[in-house]
Amino acid sequence: MLDGRRRTLIATLVAAAAFMTTGCSAGFGSRDEDVLVMSDNYSLTHPMGKGGTKAFKETLVKEGPDHGFKLDYYASGQLGKQWDIPTMIRTGAVDMGVISPSYVSSEMPLSTVADLPGLVEDSCIAGYALKELVSEGGILYEEEFKPLNIRPMWIGIIPKYEAMAGDRPVRTPKDLNGTVLRSTGGAQDRIVDAVHAAGVGMPIADLYEAMTRGTVEGTVASPVSITPYGLEEVIGYSTSGANLGSFTAIYVVNEDTWQGLSKEQQGFIQAQADIAQANVCKQLNKSVAESSKKMAESGVEFIDVEPHKKEWDNLLEPTRQGWVDDIESTGRPAGKVLAEFERALKANAHHADSEVQ
């Protein structure tokens, strides 16, 4: 599975990761051609990891040798940041990893479609809908994944993004005018622009300090992303029901690696990916409710936007159309991608997680 050049690249990466995490070790052990390397940017306690990656990783570690390979797994960005992963996988330095289109929107603008506002309510419906588009033969596969030599395996979509602020109630979009908001990039930047706020791109792990210092006044995020970082301590207010978008994470494998596997190995790995696809969306839906409850118990005031719903809704369609217009101006089929995703959402309504209905 690994040629000499690729082995050298991986050895360099894992040695660097070992140095950073231990400060002394020269590496994580000997490598051979039967080793698959997986890089993740989530911890296994994060809802994305807990629901999808943990079981996938543990099964491949435990049962992989019976299928002729071993798995080396590195969590929490040990081998690179989220914006580094596409290059690492495309070049074959890493076999498997997670790509968040919003973090690499210049490379994969069309794949941010599921992050657009007003589309996603249920993580399971959205995940299976997007999987249609990124699977072999789908429009996103042909437009963005195939050219990068990358094959999607499973998808997690964090739903129900809301506007959140530290010290000001947020009832209408006007309440955010002139504020400084953290954004994930990609489609979320458009919502920040729509409310006439100034967007700051930063990892959510850095938001606590930024809000404490007052350099950032809030964020557009899902409750799922708040409690793992203790941000309920610095966020005072959040909208409820604004549906300002989502966040997509796509777990992928290098196409050359995939083709180097036997049909039996492919079938085994794909079966585990299918299980992860089914479980991660349920965990993410569940985490929205759990995190919202924890935020409320910590004193965060959730403000129902229903009395001002029209003002929020008026942001949604223009934001989506702006996304289409800007990408189509570069010659890419954004309108077709959006139409395909909306069709797929309807076609996959049967995947709705009954526990959140």
Protein Blocks (a to p, Z undefined) as FASTA:
>chain_A
ZZfklmmmmmmmmmmmmmmmnomagbebjcdfkbccdddfbdfkbmklmmmmmmmmmmmm
mmmmmnopacdddeehlnocfklmmmmmmnopafbdcddfklmmmmmmmlmmmmpghkam
bfklmmmmmmmmmmghiaklmmmmmmnopacfbdcddehiacddfklccfbfklmgoiac
ddebjjllmmmmmnopacddddfklmmmmmmnopagbdcddfklmmmnopmmmpmbdceh
klnaccdddddddfklmmmpcfklmmmmmmmmmmmmmmmmmmmmmmmmmmmmmmmmnopa
cddfklmmmmmmmmmmmmmmmmmmmmmmnopafklmmmmmmmmmmmmmmmpcfklZZ
